Amino acid sequence: MIMFVMNRTERYRLEALMELAHSYPEGRSTAQIAARRDIPAAYLSRLLAELARAGWVLSRRGPGGGVNLAQPPDAISVGAVYRAFSTDPSLPTALGRLAERIDRAVAESISAISVADLARWEHRSPRFDYSI
């Protein structure tokens, strides 16, 4: 069995997009997203800048500023986000070809999933709170 492993950067990108989907059409500040998702703020700022360059989020500076989704969450494909940031592995030829096929299969299988879907799934998932 081949298991897809999401790295921290991919997870943080999707967490930020889900947070913005929950507040859509309103936005959130970077500090709010960082606190709510337990993501280091400086790292999140870099990821949000990448998402803005790719056209998925809009960022406004200053008082009343923040980050918003650039389009409705159901119009943002998780597969498109994944493909936009996937990197070419520098592996030996056979392993590189294998990694490329796995990468393509993952991207194709998640193309029909939107950020809105992730937000809905998250909303339905119970959050476990073990605080006493």
C-alpha positions, -999 to 999 in steps of 0.1 A, spaced: 0 0 0 13 34 -9 4 61 15 2 98 7 21 118 32 13 155 34 42 176 45 38 205 70 39 232 43 11 215 23 -9 210 55 -5 247 66 -15 260 31 -47 239 33 -54 248 69 -51 285 60 -75 280 30 -100 261 52 -99 289 78 -106 315 51 -134 292 37 -150 292 72 -151 330 72 -159 335 35 -168 361 22 -152 378 52 -115 375 58 -92 370 87 -59 386 98 -28 365 95 -25 366 133 -60 352 137 -53 324 113 -20 316 129 -35 315 164 -66 295 154 -45 269 134 -14 269 156 8 279 126 39 300 132 29 335 120 61 343 100 58 310 82 21 315 76 28 350 61 52 334 36 26 308 26 -2 334 23 21 355 0 26 324 -22 -12 317 -22 -17 354 -32 8 352 -60 -10 321 -73 -43 340 -72 -62 321 -44 -61 347 -17 -62 385 -16 -43 404 10 -49 439 23 -25 458 45 -33 483 72 -62 489 95 -91 467 85 -68 446 64 -64 409 63 -66 380 40 -96 368 20 -102 341 -5 -100 355 -40 -129 333 -52 -156 312 -35 -142 282 -16 -161 258 -39 -142 272 -69 -108 264 -54 -97 228 -62 -74 212 -37 -58 194 -66 -50 227 -83 -34 240 -51 -14 208 -48 -2 210 -84 7 246 -82 32 240 -54 44 205 -61 81 202 -69 101 181 -92 120 155 -72 157 153 -80 158 115 -77 175 89 -98 156 83 -130 136 52 -119 126 67 -86 120 101 -102 96 85 -126 78 67 -98 76 99 -77 62 117 -108 35 91 -113 25 91 -77 24 129 -77 2 129 -108 -22 102 -93 -26 122 -61 -33 154 -79 -58 138 -102 -76 120 -73 -80 153 -53 -89 175 -82 -126 172 -76 -123 181 -39 -127 218 -32 -116 239 -3 -153 242 6 -155 204 8 -125 204 32 -142 231 53 -175 211 54 -156 179 64 -138 197 91 -170 212 104 -186 177 107 -155 162 123 -157 161 161 -129 180 177 -115 162 207 -108 184 237 -89 166 264 -86 196 287 -95 192 323 
